[in-house]
Amino acid sequence: MDLESHDFKLDELVDRIKANDNRLVALQVPEGLKIQALEMIDRIESESEAKVILAADPCYGACDLVHDKMKMMGVELVAHMGHSQMNIESGMPTHFIPVTYDGDPELADIYPILEKHRNIANVRRTNLSKDVEISEEEARAKFLDAVGRDSPLSGNRLGLVGSIQHLHLLEKFKKRLEEAGFDVTIPVGGDRLTFPGQVLGCNYSGDDATIGHYLFLGSGDFHPIGLVLHTGKPLALLDPYTGEASEMSFERIERILRQRFGLIMAVGESDSFGILIGEKPGQMRRNLAIRMKKLLQRHNKKGYLLALDHVGPELIDFYPVDAFVNTACPRIAIDDSTRYSKPLITPFELEVSLGEKKWENGYQFDEIP
Ligand code: SF4
């Protein structure tokens, strides 16, 4: 990859640096783009008077702002790449750059998948004829979503979403999909999301009952798994980098749910828990962590509050507790739990294991609003 494949909008950044006469600038870049960071530094330094510091720690989202540390170093402006601003205060001048990628994948292979998913949505719709009476069991089977919740739909619309690099393509794809006969909506989410159609691994708040199925424009599993766990709806995937069309299979989601249930069972007899609090500003859920500690106390169990910037097995495995509850980035427990030698569960899963919530009522994704 080189600077040509993505649009890093460096001209705008250099203009701002020059206009402010900034002399020390920090660059915060997500993991996938770090390989190009030195090339970016060369360009910024050659086109302006500024020196550039790369914030080289791992960065997975706009939840992770390094501003306090950079302020201490005398940095005047932070350029945060590849993510958009969320509902947290950055505390110093910040230039968010939602890096874009101009893929143009064919839609032909995605249509059969979308048609299949629309049929599933039609079955789950609530518009039952008044003359038809169905039993509670039949209703449950009819309205059940992919994560076991009884959640009837009021529509069968196609929700078109994407990761940030591809959001600028959504309107174009919406038009094409409408021409192919789909009723398409680009969902608008809550304060944590900046753009229509945007989803984060921790937030899918644009979902509503009129949306029956989804198409995600992007690559990798990170967003798609969370999207299905959160919405319980069928999901088709189109990768603008490779052009590949596929779907998130219900079998895969079932496997993940079985694994989650196995972890809930495994912590049933646990007496002591480490409760992880993320120190990154957009992951910090202190109140939730304290609520989990109080909940454990009520059940005569012990919870220790552990605050960390990065969460990894080498940083927590050695504590003499039976299991961990994660209140930092919700994806840590879902994507990485097999890397830890002790069970790592979400707050909802702890509540299920303590009998406060019921697994039979369906899975609740751990969303940060
Ligand atoms: S909390 Fe996790 S999923 Fe959410 S933006 Fe941060 S890194 Fe991404």
Residues whose N, C-alpha, C, O or C-beta is under 5 A from the ligand:
A	BS01	SF4	Y60 G61 A62 C63 L200 G201 C202 G282 Q283 C329 P330 R331
